[in-house]
Amino acid sequence: MKNQSNNAVSLLQNALSMLRDLDLALSKHLQWLKELHRTLICTEAPKPGDLTVDAYRQCCFGKWFYGLPVDLRNSEYSLQGMESPHQDMHDAARKLLLAHQQGQAISAPDYERFMEVAMDFKMALVSCQNHIISQICTVDHLTGAWNRHAMSMRLNEELERSRRSGATCCLSLMDLDHFKQVNDIHGHGAGDDVLRAVARFIKDKIRPYDSFFRFGGEEFMICLPDTGPENAAVILNRLREDLGDFAIPISEDQSLQITASFGITVLDVDEDLEGNFRRADHALLCAKAKGRNQVCYWELTPA
């Protein structure tokens, strides 16, 4: 069986490795800036590599960046945003260095242009670092769904939006039925495969403005903004039926199917998130009590 049980650790290690590389890139960039200014101020000879048209590929950052596989440069790490400002910065630096080498005065506009693009590159690099840190902090590294930390931030925002606009938002707590049997019969590696496959399936099926979170274990939370309970039930029943028909491969010659139970509640703006979670959990327990593979709605208690 193709075992992916270490996938979460691998993703985290890759992200941390990328952060270390970017920290090193930023350190070398600052060192390069220091040496460039010393060259201009102290009338030293420019380094030949800084005068070439492909200096952006020959510097320490460029060698690292262009040494990465193309798919990684275009990946979720948002590295691509650094390429253009990095090249612009080296082009502007070459213009300053050529003037310096020829004994000409460096014009204020040329220097300001260089500083502008150098700052653009540094900001792009820092933005990339922040993006990776955000992923590490907010994404569940087994399933790719948002984690509990991201869920609290996102749902508190939705709570405030509903208070201001009066829009109805539904929460649904989803639980995979008899998931323990998957681990017991097929092993925890297969259980991880199922969790990943279900998460990908749900994320592909929900609407672009819905949010999907891993609540814990085999439980997931779905936020359905601008949606009443009747429409939420229709959406989730369709999702439930499609999931039941979905064959999940757990080995080269074996797949399994799994169902899920859903509990729905309307996001109550007069309660905190924990109170809303409790009502979603009550609705989920109701779905399980009715035999699982159900969608149940827990109504707000009248004041």
Backbone as CSV, one residue per row, in Angstrom:
resi,resn,N_x,N_y,N_z,CA_x,CA_y,CA_z,C_x,C_y,C_z
1,MET,0.855,-1.202,0.000,0.000,0.000,0.000,0.879,1.237,0.000
2,LYS,0.454,2.205,-0.762,1.185,3.464,-0.823,0.930,4.226,0.467
3,ASN,1.902,4.238,1.337,1.734,4.802,2.677,2.103,6.273,2.687
4,GLN,1.125,7.124,3.073,1.373,8.564,3.138,1.219,9.090,4.560
5,SER,1.458,8.216,5.533,1.193,8.596,6.921,2.103,9.711,7.416
6,ASN,3.266,9.892,6.739,4.186,10.954,7.164,3.993,12.237,6.374
7,ASN,2.891,12.338,5.626,2.675,13.495,4.757,2.617,14.804,5.528
8,ALA,1.942,14.788,6.678,1.803,16.021,7.466,3.163,16.540,7.919
9,VAL,3.988,15.610,8.430,5.321,15.998,8.886,6.145,16.523,7.720
10,SER,6.035,15.857,6.558,6.795,16.270,5.380,6.411,17.674,4.938
11,LEU,5.091,17.965,4.912,4.640,19.295,4.509,5.171,20.368,5.447
12,LEU,5.134,20.082,6.742,5.623,21.047,7.720,7.128,21.253,7.568
13,GLN,7.862,20.158,7.375,9.305,20.269,7.207,9.655,21.061,5.955
14,ASN,8.907,20.844,4.863,9.158,21.582,3.628,8.925,23.072,3.826
15,ALA,7.831,23.409,4.523,7.519,24.819,4.764,8.587,25.465,5.645
16,LEU,9.022,24.749,6.687,10.060,25.288,7.567,11.384,25.434,6.820
17,SER,11.687,24.463,5.947,12.905,24.560,5.143,12.851,25.771,4.221
18,MET,11.670,26.021,3.620,11.520,27.175,2.748,11.704,28.472,3.540
19,LEU,11.191,28.516,4.759,11.372,29.700,5.602,12.848,29.942,5.895
20,ARG,13.569,28.866,6.207,15.012,29.012,6.480,15.738,29.535,5.241
21,ASP,15.370,29.014,4.066,15.993,29.481,2.827,15.715,30.964,2.594
22,LEU,14.484,31.389,2.876,14.133,32.790,2.675,14.831,33.688,3.686
23,ASP,14.988,33.208,4.908,15.753,33.968,5.905,17.187,34.167,5.433
24,LEU,17.770,33.096,4.896,19.138,33.190,4.389,19.201,34.127,3.188
25,ALA,18.179,34.047,2.305,18.132,34.924,1.132,18.056,36.388,1.552
26,LEU,17.249,36.682,2.563,17.127,38.055,3.046,18.448,38.535,3.644
27,SER,19.112,37.670,4.390,20.401,38.031,4.982,21.430,38.342,3.899
28,LYS,21.481,37.504,2.851,22.442,37.722,1.763,22.077,38.950,0.935
29,HIS,20.774,39.215,0.812,20.337,40.417,0.094,20.811,41.671,0.822
30,LEU,20.661,41.679,2.145,21.104,42.849,2.919,22.623,43.007,2.835
31,GLN,23.350,41.889,2.813,24.800,41.960,2.669,25.178,42.515,1.289
32,TRP,24.430,42.093,0.256,24.672,42.591,-1.097,24.415,44.100,-1.173
33,LEU,23.349,44.569,-0.536,23.051,46.002,-0.501,24.180,46.774,0.176
34,LYS,24.675,46.230,1.275,25.767,46.886,2.009,27.005,47.010,1.123
35,GLU,27.343,45.928,0.424,28.523,45.950,-0.438,28.322,46.884,-1.632
36,LEU,27.111,46.946,-2.161,26.828,47.842,-3.282,27.030,49.293,-2.872
37,HIS,26.491,49.678,-1.734,26.641,51.057,-1.281,28.105,51.383,-0.962
38,ARG,28.831,50.414,-0.415,30.255,50.650,-0.144,31.011,50.878,-1.461
39,THR,30.644,50.097,-2.487,31.285,50.271,-3.799,31.046,51.672,-4.336
40,LEU,29.798,52.147,-4.216,29.456,53.462,-4.764,30.067,54.603,-3.951
41,ILE,30.084,54.456,-2.652,30.542,55.551,-1.783,32.069,55.595,-1.677
42,CYS,32.689,54.420,-1.609,34.136,54.352,-1.393,34.921,54.228,-2.694
43,THR,34.256,54.410,-3.805,34.864,54.358,-5.149,35.658,53.078,-5.376
44,GLU,35.083,51.960,-4.933,35.692,50.662,-5.201,35.264,50.180,-6.584
45,ALA,35.972,49.229,-7.120,35.615,48.660,-8.421,34.405,47.740,-8.258
46,PRO,33.437,47.860,-9.147,32.268,46.979,-9.055,32.656,45.520,-9.265
47,LYS,31.911,44.629,-8.672,32.115,43.211,-8.924,31.633,42.903,-10.342
48,PRO,32.410,42.176,-11.129,32.014,41.890,-12.516,30.633,41.262,-12.636
49,GLY,30.288,40.411,-11.697,28.989,39.742,-11.767,27.813,40.686,-11.677
50,ASP,27.987,41.826,-10.986,26.899,42.803,-10.839,26.683,43.620,-12.102
51,LEU,27.615,43.541,-13.060,27.513,44.343,-14.280,26.920,43.556,-15.452
52,THR,26.689,42.269,-15.264,26.160,41.458,-16.355,24.640,41.596,-16.429
53,VAL,24.098,41.363,-17.641,22.643,41.503,-17.814,21.882,40.417,-17.063
54,ASP,22.550,39.313,-16.744,21.880,38.251,-15.987,22.366,38.213,-14.537
55,ALA,22.727,39.395,-14.011,23.196,39.467,-12.622,22.146,38.926,-11.659
56,TYR,20.871,39.080,-11.995,19.792,38.611,-11.128,19.778,37.081,-11.022
57,ARG,20.404,36.407,-11.997,20.506,34.947,-11.935,21.804,34.489,-11.265
58,GLN,22.805,35.355,-11.244,24.123,34.978,-10.764,24.348,35.300,-9.291
59,CYS,23.502,36.154,-8.710,23.662,36.472,-7.287,23.236,35.265,-6.449
60,CYS,23.497,35.316,-5.156,23.172,34.185,-4.276,21.682,33.853,-4.312
61,PHE,20.854,34.887,-4.243,19.415,34.639,-4.280,19.011,34.043,-5.621
62,GLY,19.527,34.604,-6.713,19.153,34.126,-8.040,19.534,32.677,-8.266
63,LYS,20.735,32.292,-7.807,21.160,30.901,-7.969,20.234,29.960,-7.210
64,TRP,19.806,30.377,-6.021,18.867,29.549,-5.250,17.507,29.522,-5.931
65,PHE,16.996,30.703,-6.291,15.645,30.801,-6.831,15.515,30.029,-8.150
66,TYR,16.429,30.268,-9.078,16.339,29.615,-10.383,16.829,28.171,-10.351
67,GLY,17.389,27.766,-9.218,17.741,26.356,-9.036,16.569,25.520,-8.556
68,LEU,15.484,26.200,-8.139,14.287,25.475,-7.693,13.533,24.920,-8.886
69,PRO,12.837,23.783,-8.712,11.971,23.285,-9.786,10.904,24.328,-10.123
70,VAL,10.520,24.400,-11.403,9.544,25.401,-11.842,8.234,25.256,-11.087
71,ASP,7.797,24.015,-10.838,6.520,23.831,-10.153,6.571,24.338,-8.714
72,LEU,7.763,24.290,-8.100,7.892,24.811,-6.743,7.875,26.338,-6.749
73,ARG,8.522,26.957,-7.762,8.488,28.417,-7.854,7.064,28.921,-8.064
74,ASN,6.216,28.092,-8.692,4.827,28.485,-8.955,3.861,27.892,-7.933
75,SER,4.387,27.406,-6.815,3.560,26.681,-5.850,2.830,27.628,-4.912
76,GLU,2.195,27.010,-3.911,1.407,27.765,-2.937,2.266,28.657,-2.052
77,TYR,3.613,28.553,-2.154,4.482,29.392,-1.341,4.568,30.828,-1.847
78,SER,3.986,31.126,-3.004,3.960,32.486,-3.557,5.354,33.046,-3.841
79,LEU,6.252,32.176,-4.274,7.606,32.620,-4.582,7.666,33.485,-5.831
80,GLN,6.724,33.261,-6.757,6.778,33.926,-8.051,6.730,35.442,-7.920
81,GLY,6.105,35.944,-6.853,5.982,37.384,-6.673,7.307,38.093,-6.454
82,MET,8.378,37.345,-6.178,9.682,37.961,-5.932,10.506,38.110,-7.209
83,GLU,10.141,37.367,-8.261,10.999,37.293,-9.443,11.155,38.645,-10.137
84,SER,10.057,39.310,-10.448,10.117,40.561,-11.198,10.823,41.669,-10.423
85,PRO,10.472,41.935,-9.146,11.185,43.000,-8.430,12.663,42.685,-8.225
86,HIS,13.001,41.399,-8.116,14.414,41.041,-7.957,15.200,41.378,-9.225
87,GLN,14.639,41.060,-10.375,15.309,41.379,-11.638,15.383,42.890,-11.836
88,ASP,14.285,43.597,-11.535,14.277,45.066,-11.665,15.347,45.708,-10.782
89,MET,15.511,45.152,-9.589,16.497,45.698,-8.660,17.913,45.571,-9.225
90,HIS,18.226,44.402,-9.793,19.566,44.215,-10.359,19.769,45.070,-11.606
91,ASP,18.724,45.245,-12.404,18.848,46.121,-13.580,19.145,47.559,-13.152
92,ALA,18.438,48.010,-12.112,18.658,49.374,-11.621,20.043,49.509,-10.992
93,ALA,20.490,48.471,-10.283,21.822,48.503,-9.669,22.903,48.550,-10.742
94,ARG,22.719,47.789,-11.840,23.721,47.788,-12.911,23.870,49.181,-13.523
95,LYS,22.746,49.901,-13.636,22.799,51.257,-14.182,23.629,52.174,-13.287
96,LEU,23.475,52.035,-11.982,24.268,52.847,-11.055,25.745,52.474,-11.136
97,LEU,26.024,51.188,-11.194,27.404,50.731,-11.199,28.137,51.104,-12.491
98,LEU,27.425,51.058,-13.607,28.056,51.447,-14.879,28.421,52.935,-14.878
99,ALA,27.508,53.752,-14.343,27.815,55.189,-14.235,29.014,55.404,-13.319
100,HIS,29.030,54.688,-12.210,30.151,54.794,-11.265,31.460,54.357,-11.912
101,GLN,31.421,53.262,-12.665,32.630,52.741,-13.313,33.186,53.718,-14.347
102,GLN,32.278,54.448,-14.993,32.687,55.399,-16.036,33.007,56.782,-15.472
103,GLY,32.994,56.895,-14.145,33.339,58.155,-13.507,32.261,59.208,-13.612
104,GLN,31.030,58.801,-13.909,29.916,59.744,-14.026,29.194,59.893,-12.697
105,ALA,28.570,61.044,-12.519,27.749,61.266,-11.317,26.466,60.447,-11.436
106,ILE,26.060,59.856,-10.327,24.814,59.083,-10.303,23.654,60.049,-10.101
107,SER,22.674,60.001,-10.995,21.548,60.937,-10.905,20.612,60.530,-9.773
108,ALA,19.982,61.541,-9.190,19.032,61.278,-8.108,17.883,60.380,-8.566
109,PRO,17.296,60.612,-9.768,16.200,59.725,-10.209,16.643,58.265,-10.335
110,ASP,17.870,58.022,-10.841,18.351,56.643,-10.973,18.537,55.991,-9.605
111,TYR,19.061,56.777,-8.660,19.256,56.229,-7.319,17.906,55.959,-6.645
112,GLU,16.971,56.900,-6.804,15.642,56.710,-6.210,14.934,55.509,-6.822
113,ARG,15.126,55.319,-8.140,14.536,54.161,-8.795,15.102,52.866,-8.215
114,PHE,16.417,52.852,-8.002,17.037,51.659,-7.425,16.474,51.382,-6.029
115,MET,16.410,52.391,-5.191,15.918,52.188,-3.827,14.465,51.727,-3.820
116,GLU,13.690,52.239,-4.771,12.279,51.854,-4.862,12.136,50.367,-5.177
117,VAL,12.865,49.889,-6.192,12.725,48.481,-6.577,13.404,47.559,-5.560
118,ALA,14.462,48.053,-4.901,15.087,47.252,-3.843,14.113,47.048,-2.694
119,MET,13.363,48.094,-2.368,12.352,47.965,-1.319,11.212,47.053,-1.770
120,ASP,10.837,47.138,-3.053,9.793,46.251,-3.582,10.198,44.789,-3.430
121,PHE,11.479,44.503,-3.727,11.951,43.122,-3.613,11.930,42.663,-2.154
122,LYS,12.423,43.517,-1.269,12.434,43.127,0.143,11.006,42.883,0.648
123,MET,10.054,43.731,0.259,8.671,43.567,0.695,8.065,42.292,0.117
124,ALA,8.421,41.957,-1.142,7.918,40.720,-1.742,8.462,39.506,-1.007
125,LEU,9.721,39.572,-0.605,10.339,38.477,0.120,9.688,38.315,1.490
126,VAL,9.492,39.415,2.187,8.860,39.364,3.512,7.411,38.890,3.387
127,SER,6.719,39.328,2.340,5.343,38.889,2.119,5.283,37.384,1.919
128,CYS,6.250,36.844,1.196,6.323,35.403,0.979,6.563,34.682,2.299
129,GLN,7.457,35.206,3.103,7.705,34.614,4.421,6.423,34.597,5.261
130,ASN,5.713,35.724,5.270,4.482,35.819,6.060,3.424,34.846,5.555
131,HIS,3.380,34.663,4.225,2.424,33.731,3.642,2.698,32.301,4.115
132,ILE,3.968,31.924,4.139,4.319,30.574,4.587,4.040,30.410,6.081
133,ILE,4.381,31.438,6.867,4.095,31.391,8.310,2.598,31.245,8.539
134,SER,1.803,31.977,7.754,0.351,31.889,7.878,-0.131,30.484,7.580
135,GLN,0.459,29.847,6.554,0.075,28.477,6.223,0.421,27.529,7.360
136,ILE,1.607,27.697,7.924,2.024,26.823,9.020,1.075,26.967,10.201
137,CYS,0.642,28.194,10.458,-0.185,28.475,11.639,-1.666,28.177,11.432
138,THR,-2.152,28.197,10.196,-3.605,28.135,9.990,-4.094,26.925,9.207
139,VAL,-3.182,26.129,8.645,-3.605,24.996,7.828,-3.329,23.688,8.552
140,ASP,-4.302,22.784,8.535,-4.116,21.445,9.063,-3.244,20.683,8.064
141,HIS,-2.068,20.239,8.495,-1.089,19.727,7.550,-1.339,18.281,7.142
142,LEU,-2.340,17.647,7.710,-2.714,16.321,7.214,-3.711,16.439,6.076
143,THR,-4.743,17.261,6.273,-5.852,17.310,5.317,-5.820,18.506,4.380
144,GLY,-5.077,19.559,4.740,-5.086,20.766,3.934,-6.255,21.685,4.229
145,ALA,-7.157,21.268,5.127,-8.264,22.138,5.545,-7.724,23.184,6.520
146,TRP,-8.478,24.280,6.709,-8.108,25.249,7.729,-8.175,24.578,9.097
147,ASN,-7.309,24.974,10.032,-7.308,24.353,11.353,-8.186,25.124,12.339
148,ARG,-8.169,24.700,13.612,-9.044,25.321,14.616,-8.706,26.790,14.822
149,HIS,-7.432,27.136,14.755,-7.027,28.535,14.918,-7.631,29.394,13.809
150,ALA,-7.505,28.929,12.561,-8.078,29.665,11.428,-9.591,29.713,11.541
151,MET,-10.183,28.627,12.027,-11.635,28.569,12.166,-12.133,29.640,13.140
152,SER,-11.464,29.779,14.255,-11.886,30.789,15.232,-11.820,32.194,14.640
153,MET,-10.724,32.478,13.922,-10.593,33.804,13.308,-11.672,34.033,12.257
154,ARG,-11.863,33.051,11.384,-12.816,33.202,10.279,-14.247,33.297,10.798
155,LEU,-14.614,32.473,11.753,-15.991,32.468,12.232,-16.291,33.688,13.105
156,ASN,-15.290,34.189,13.805,-15.511,35.446,14.541,-15.760,36.597,13.568
157,GLU,-15.053,36.578,12.430,-15.317,37.581,11.393,-16.734,37.434,10.854
158,GLU,-17.170,36.211,10.643,-18.514,35.966,10.118,-19.572,36.355,11.142
159,LEU,-19.265,36.143,12.422,-20.175,36.537,13.493,-20.376,38.048,13.485
160,GLU,-19.284,38.798,13.347,-19.378,40.250,13.291,-20.118,40.721,12.041
161,ARG,-19.852,40.070,10.924,-20.533,40.444,9.675,-22.033,40.210,9.791
162,SER,-22.423,39.101,10.402,-23.850,38.797,10.563,-24.516,39.794,11.517
163,ARG,-23.774,40.220,12.545,-24.324,41.213,13.473,-24.596,42.531,12.755
164,ARG,-23.662,42.912,11.878,-23.811,44.189,11.177,-24.876,44.138,10.084
165,SER,-24.875,43.065,9.319,-25.739,43.014,8.133,-27.064,42.306,8.361
166,GLY,-27.128,41.488,9.405,-28.344,40.697,9.626,-28.440,39.482,8.723
167,ALA,-27.374,39.197,7.954,-27.386,38.048,7.045,-27.354,36.747,7.835
168,THR,-28.048,35.746,7.318,-28.080,34.439,7.962,-26.890,33.603,7.506
169,CYS,-26.242,32.994,8.476,-25.111,32.106,8.185,-25.340,30.795,8.917
170,CYS,-25.083,29.687,8.248,-25.236,28.376,8.878,-23.878,27.728,9.108
171,LEU,-23.780,27.012,10.218,-22.616,26.188,10.513,-23.040,24.731,10.452
172,SER,-22.144,23.891,9.967,-22.423,22.456,9.950,-21.216,21.713,10.476
173,LEU,-21.463,20.873,11.481,-20.422,19.992,11.998,-20.610,18.632,11.327
174,MET,-19.559,18.170,10.683,-19.600,16.938,9.886,-18.712,15.888,10.539
175,ASP,-19.214,14.662,10.633,-18.455,13.567,11.239,-18.476,12.361,10.306
176,LEU,-17.307,11.759,10.059,-17.247,10.572,9.211,-17.781,9.368,9.979
177,ASP,-18.722,8.681,9.385,-19.390,7.568,10.062,-18.465,6.360,10.177
178,HIS,-18.428,5.782,11.393,-17.681,4.543,11.656,-16.215,4.649,11.207
179,PHE,-15.633,5.814,11.403,-14.261,6.010,10.954,-13.281,5.121,11.720
180,LYS,-13.595,4.817,12.968,-12.703,3.966,13.771,-12.483,2.623,13.088
181,GLN,-13.519,2.128,12.404,-13.387,0.833,11.727,-12.354,0.897,10.596
182,VAL,-12.249,2.044,9.960,-11.252,2.195,8.901,-9.861,2.000,9.487
183,ASN,-9.573,2.662,10.611,-8.276,2.509,11.264,-8.060,1.091,11.767
184,ASP,-9.101,0.502,12.369,-8.969,-0.831,12.948,-8.746,-1.903,11.886
185,ILE,-9.443,-1.787,10.761,-9.382,-2.823,9.721,-8.225,-2.594,8.751
186,HIS,-8.052,-1.350,8.338,-7.088,-1.055,7.276,-5.808,-0.386,7.772
187,GLY,-5.790,0.074,9.009,-4.607,0.718,9.559,-4.708,2.237,9.527
188,HIS,-3.877,2.873,10.348,-3.949,4.333,10.468,-3.453,5.043,9.212
189,GLY,-2.566,4.408,8.453,-2.139,5.006,7.188,-3.308,5.160,6.239
190,ALA,-4.141,4.118,6.164,-5.344,4.194,5.325,-6.312,5.226,5.880
191,GLY,-6.395,5.317,7.220,-7.260,6.328,7.824,-6.838,7.727,7.443
192,ASP,-5.521,7.971,7.417,-5.022,9.278,6.988,-5.356,9.530,5.519
193,ASP,-5.237,8.473,4.682,-5.588,8.609,3.263,-7.043,9.020,3.107
194,VAL,-7.911,8.413,3.919,-9.342,8.716,3.845,-9.602,10.161,4.261
195,LEU,-8.977,10.597,5.344,-9.170,11.977,5.801,-8.722,12.975,4.733
196,ARG,-7.577,12.710,4.109,-7.087,13.606,3.064,-8.033,13.619,1.865
197,ALA,-8.464,12.415,1.460,-9.330,12.318,0.277,-10.678,12.991,0.523
198,VAL,-11.243,12.801,1.703,-12.531,13.424,2.026,-12.379,14.942,2.057
199,ALA,-11.292,15.428,2.656,-11.078,16.876,2.726,-10.970,17.469,1.328
200,ARG,-10.206,16.830,0.451,-10.091,17.327,-0.928,-11.449,17.305,-1.622
201,PHE,-12.200,16.238,-1.399,-13.518,16.081,-2.025,-14.457,17.208,-1.582
202,ILE,-14.510,17.456,-0.273,-15.415,18.486,0.249,-14.999,19.866,-0.247
203,LYS,-13.696,20.156,-0.211,-13.218,21.478,-0.652,-13.543,21.722,-2.121
204,ASP,-13.519,20.655,-2.925,-13.843,20.803,-4.351,-15.337,20.987,-4.586
205,LYS,-16.158,20.517,-3.649,-17.617,20.518,-3.844,-18.306,21.756,-3.277
206,ILE,-17.752,22.326,-2.201,-18.440,23.461,-1.587,-18.300,24.698,-2.468
207,ARG,-19.105,25.705,-2.177,-19.100,26.934,-2.961,-17.835,27.738,-2.666
208,PRO,-17.415,28.611,-3.598,-16.164,29.358,-3.409,-16.132,30.198,-2.137
209,TYR,-17.297,30.669,-1.683,-17.324,31.542,-0.516,-17.617,30.784,0.785
210,ASP,-17.791,29.459,0.716,-17.913,28.658,1.929,-16.519,28.392,2.492
211,SER,-16.460,28.033,3.773,-15.174,27.736,4.419,-15.227,26.348,5.035
212,PHE,-14.088,25.667,4.997,-14.019,24.274,5.432,-12.866,24.125,6.411
213,PHE,-13.128,23.565,7.592,-12.147,23.481,8.663,-12.089,22.068,9.224
214,ARG,-10.922,21.678,9.687,-10.836,20.433,10.456,-11.085,20.775,11.909
215,PHE,-12.164,20.227,12.453,-12.576,20.527,13.825,-11.763,19.687,14.806
216,GLY,-11.425,18.478,14.399,-10.649,17.577,15.249,-10.945,16.133,14.882
217,GLY,-9.909,15.278,14.872,-10.134,13.875,14.538,-10.753,13.735,13.162
218,GLU,-11.915,13.065,13.118,-12.636,12.891,11.851,-13.808,13.854,11.728
219,GLU,-13.795,14.925,12.526,-14.851,15.934,12.469,-14.372,17.176,11.718
220,PHE,-15.263,17.715,10.905,-14.972,18.916,10.122,-16.110,19.918,10.294
221,MET,-15.780,21.192,10.191,-16.786,22.254,10.272,-16.885,22.945,8.919
222,ILE,-18.126,23.198,8.481,-18.364,23.919,7.230,-19.152,25.179,7.564
223,CYS,-18.668,26.318,7.077,-19.366,27.593,7.257,-20.027,27.957,5.940
224,LEU,-21.342,28.203,5.982,-22.118,28.529,4.784,-22.724,29.929,4.939
225,PRO,-21.994,30.971,4.499,-22.491,32.346,4.656,-23.710,32.612,3.779
226,ASP,-24.529,33.575,4.221,-25.698,34.007,3.448,-26.575,32.823,3.034
227,THR,-26.737,31.891,3.963,-27.480,30.666,3.680,-28.373,30.323,4.864
228,GLY,-29.678,30.159,4.610,-30.602,29.731,5.646,-30.546,28.230,5.839
229,PRO,-31.199,27.726,6.910,-31.116,26.291,7.213,-31.714,25.392,6.132
230,GLU,-32.780,25.855,5.456,-33.389,25.016,4.419,-32.420,24.818,3.253
231,ASN,-31.830,25.927,2.787,-30.858,25.824,1.694,-29.608,25.057,2.134
232,ALA,-29.199,25.266,3.390,-28.035,24.537,3.903,-28.295,23.039,3.880
233,ALA,-29.511,22.636,4.265,-29.853,21.219,4.264,-29.805,20.640,2.851
234,VAL,-30.286,21.405,1.869,-30.245,20.939,0.478,-28.798,20.763,0.023
235,ILE,-27.959,21.764,0.312,-26.545,21.725,-0.093,-25.837,20.543,0.550
236,LEU,-26.062,20.360,1.866,-25.331,19.321,2.587,-25.858,17.925,2.271
237,ASN,-27.145,17.812,1.978,-27.663,16.500,1.576,-27.067,16.073,0.235
238,ARG,-26.919,17.042,-0.667,-26.288,16.729,-1.950,-24.830,16.323,-1.726
239,LEU,-24.169,17.037,-0.840,-22.778,16.726,-0.510,-22.685,15.339,0.130
240,ARG,-23.605,15.048,1.027,-23.626,13.750,1.712,-23.809,12.607,0.710
241,GLU,-24.730,12.773,-0.225,-24.988,11.724,-1.217,-23.783,11.528,-2.137
242,ASP,-23.180,12.640,-2.574,-22.012,12.534,-3.450,-20.847,11.860,-2.738
243,LEU,-20.666,12.189,-1.453,-19.583,11.576,-0.691,-19.806,10.073,-0.562
244,GLY,-21.049,9.659,-0.337,-21.347,8.233,-0.209,-21.031,7.446,-1.464
245,ASP,-21.052,8.103,-2.614,-20.753,7.441,-3.893,-19.275,7.513,-4.269
246,PHE,-18.500,8.216,-3.462,-17.094,8.486,-3.795,-16.210,7.324,-3.359
247,ALA,-15.491,6.715,-4.300,-14.576,5.613,-4.000,-13.210,6.183,-3.642
248,ILE,-12.724,5.857,-2.454,-11.460,6.383,-1.960,-10.387,5.301,-2.063
249,PRO,-9.379,5.491,-2.907,-8.327,4.472,-3.019,-7.443,4.445,-1.773
250,ILE,-7.228,3.260,-1.237,-6.338,3.123,-0.076,-5.153,2.217,-0.392
251,SER,-5.146,1.635,-1.582,-4.010,0.861,-2.071,-4.130,0.791,-3.583
252,GLU,-3.183,0.121,-4.213,-3.212,0.049,-5.669,-4.424,-0.707,-6.189
253,ASP,-4.931,-1.652,-5.401,-6.043,-2.479,-5.884,-7.241,-2.482,-4.943
254,GLN,-7.296,-1.500,-4.043,-8.396,-1.476,-3.077,-8.871,-0.047,-2.826
255,SER,-10.167,0.104,-2.736,-10.761,1.394,-2.382,-11.914,1.136,-1.430
256,LEU,-12.348,2.167,-0.757,-13.491,2.034,0.137,-14.361,3.272,0.040
257,GLN,-15.567,3.155,0.530,-16.504,4.280,0.559,-16.884,4.560,2.001
258,ILE,-17.164,5.817,2.267,-17.498,6.215,3.625,-18.615,7.237,3.574
259,THR,-19.462,7.222,4.573,-20.540,8.211,4.659,-20.237,9.182,5.792
260,ALA,-21.059,10.213,5.873,-20.858,11.225,6.913,-22.205,11.700,7.437
261,SER,-22.196,12.149,8.675,-23.372,12.751,9.310,-23.113,14.237,9.480
262,PHE,-24.178,15.035,9.334,-24.052,16.493,9.374,-25.050,17.082,10.368
263,GLY,-24.561,17.984,11.209,-25.450,18.743,12.085,-25.413,20.202,11.689
264,ILE,-26.598,20.816,11.531,-26.683,22.216,11.093,-27.245,23.081,12.202
265,THR,-26.696,24.269,12.345,-27.309,25.287,13.188,-27.082,26.650,12.542
266,VAL,-27.978,27.578,12.828,-27.800,28.953,12.366,-26.836,29.659,13.311
267,LEU,-25.897,30.375,12.761,-24.957,31.138,13.585,-25.732,32.192,14.371
268,ASP,-25.713,32.057,15.687,-26.457,32.959,16.576,-25.552,34.106,16.999
269,VAL,-25.901,35.318,16.574,-25.052,36.483,16.853,-25.087,36.883,18.321
270,ASP,-26.025,36.356,19.072,-26.108,36.675,20.493,-25.327,35.694,21.360
271,GLU,-24.676,34.732,20.716,-23.864,33.752,21.433,-22.420,33.835,20.973
272,ASP,-21.519,33.316,21.819,-20.126,33.217,21.383,-19.968,31.968,20.525
273,LEU,-18.774,31.772,20.003,-18.544,30.638,19.107,-18.762,29.301,19.809
274,GLU,-18.330,29.192,21.061,-18.481,27.913,21.760,-19.949,27.520,21.886
275,GLY,-20.806,28.507,22.134,-22.235,28.217,22.200,-22.772,27.743,20.863
276,ASN,-22.317,28.359,19.791,-22.727,27.929,18.456,-22.199,26.533,18.137
277,PHE,-20.970,26.248,18.567,-20.408,24.913,18.341,-21.222,23.852,19.088
278,ARG,-21.664,24.175,20.295,-22.448,23.199,21.066,-23.741,22.845,20.343
279,ARG,-24.391,23.856,19.757,-25.646,23.571,19.054,-25.387,22.766,17.781
280,ALA,-24.298,23.051,17.088,-23.951,22.243,15.916,-23.666,20.804,16.334
281,ASP,-23.029,20.642,17.492,-22.731,19.298,17.995,-24.021,18.573,18.390
282,HIS,-24.971,19.283,18.997,-26.274,18.670,19.318,-26.960,18.175,18.052
283,ALA,-26.902,18.988,17.001,-27.525,18.598,15.739,-26.829,17.365,15.158
284,LEU,-25.497,17.320,15.283,-24.745,16.162,14.791,-25.124,14.910,15.578
285,LEU,-25.238,15.026,16.895,-25.647,13.879,17.718,-27.029,13.383,17.308
286,CYS,-27.905,14.318,16.939,-29.241,13.959,16.459,-29.138,13.137,15.173
287,ALA,-28.251,13.559,14.262,-28.065,12.831,13.004,-27.526,11.424,13.260
288,LYS,-26.629,11.301,14.215,-26.093,9.983,14.543,-27.161,9.097,15.181
289,ALA,-27.989,9.697,16.057,-29.037,8.935,16.732,-30.070,8.405,15.747
290,LYS,-30.239,9.093,14.645,-31.213,8.665,13.622,-30.645,7.609,12.672
291,GLY,-29.405,7.181,12.930,-28.852,6.118,12.118,-27.654,6.512,11.273
292,ARG,-27.141,7.730,11.468,-25.991,8.243,10.708,-26.357,8.445,9.232
293,ASN,-25.374,9.011,8.494,-25.590,9.352,7.086,-26.859,10.189,6.938
294,GLN,-26.961,11.189,7.837,-28.138,12.063,7.903,-27.687,13.516,7.988
295,VAL,-28.624,14.422,7.688,-28.428,15.852,7.923,-29.528,16.300,8.873
296,CYS,-29.134,16.830,10.028,-30.115,17.282,11.014,-29.878,18.750,11.349
297,TYR,-30.974,19.440,11.630,-30.926,20.879,11.939,-31.332,21.099,13.370
298,TRP,-30.550,21.893,14.109,-30.858,22.230,15.495,-31.356,23.677,15.515
299,GLU,-32.615,23.860,15.828,-33.195,25.207,15.797,-32.768,26.015,17.023
300,LEU,-32.741,27.327,16.825,-32.455,28.216,17.950,-33.602,28.154,18.943
301,THR,-33.250,28.170,20.218,-34.284,28.188,21.252,-34.859,29.601,21.367
302,PRO,-36.193,29.761,21.250,-36.781,31.114,21.348,-36.431,31.765,22.680
303,ALA,-36.200,33.064,22.631,-35.852,33.800,23.860,-37.065,33.885,24.758
